[in-house]
Amino acid sequence: MLLVGLVTGQLTAGLRFQARVATHREARSRALFEAARDLSNMLTNEQAMEVAQAVIAREFRARVAIYVLDANDRLQAPEIDAAGWILAPPQWALDHHQAAGLGTDTLAGSVWLYLPLKATMRSRGVLALQPEEPRFLLVPEQRQQLETFAALTAMALERVHYIEVAQSATVQMESERLRNSLLAALSHDLRTPLAALVGMAEMLAASQPALSGPQRDLAAAIGEKSLRMTDMVTNLLDMARIQSGEIRLRLEWQSMEEMIGSALKSAHGALGERSLNVRIDPCVPLVECDAVLIERVLANLLENAGKYTPALTPVEILVRAVDDELQLSVRDTAPAWPRARKS
């Protein structure tokens, strides 16, 4: 009977111990579940940090603080009593991706334990913990539980970060779409009065009785400036279409001579007194392209040559076929930019 009693007592003690262990494990699992559930519903860094601090402080009976990164990836002290925090230990933990402080080989005499918040993509900050009973964190199961809480906090901060990135990208896309819509509407509204202004300038130049010399020059200048303004409005409209993805290329077989001639006409005398030399390789065939867009490119290059080169600077347009490619270049002989300006 004594032997049976001893065996029964030992079995009962073992079962009681296993029951206590199972109870503790169930409590830890429930705490992790509740923390993960609460953190998954947070939409801002402040909310996630508040929930994490409350849960960890309750589970480990400790003072908790979270260091987070700012927009420039610099570690920031906690907002509460920010003047009393030091950044060197948590910065070391963040840089080396290792725990520091209490119970570690680095700053072992510290009363704080610093754990880097390592998420999937990168570290999101540092968790600082000052337990009421330091030996409590030396238990392997408690340390593993703490690291699990830190991982949940890091994932929550990373999820909030990407939510903010997605919201910012959405706002930027909507702003860009609105800007393009306003630009397109404004361009459409300006084209009609500009066309009327060009027509009135031509009618004024051809009116009877004939205008005097200065008056004819003024009418011609009005017409020329109106045409330039029309081209600028057209370019703005095309840019809005390109950025919105609504433009469709009209690919047709075109002659380079005709496109260069149209571009020279669209430039409206931007070259002034400069001499123009057009050299087209005789073996250049017809080109499949959008003639309107190519003419715009050439006209813009010619206008830039007229704006940014000294007067009387010769300008050359060279077209040649190289293997299966067509090379088109607009050159001038103006002095090169100084090396300091290039940098």
Secondary structure as UniProt FT lines:
FT   HELIX           2..40
FT   HELIX           45..60
FT   STRAND          62..69
FT   TURN            71..72
FT   STRAND          75..76
FT   TURN            80..81
FT   HELIX           82..84
FT   HELIX           88..96
FT   STRAND          100..101
FT   TURN            102..103
FT   TURN            108..109
FT   STRAND          113..118
FT   STRAND          123..131
FT   HELIX           134..138
FT   HELIX           140..205
FT   HELIX           213..244
FT   STRAND          252..254
FT   HELIX           256..266
FT   TURN            267..273
FT   STRAND          276..280
FT   TURN            282..283
FT   STRAND          287..289
FT   HELIX           291..308
FT   TURN            311..312
FT   STRAND          315..322
FT   TURN            323..324
FT   STRAND          325..332
FT   HELIX           339..342
//
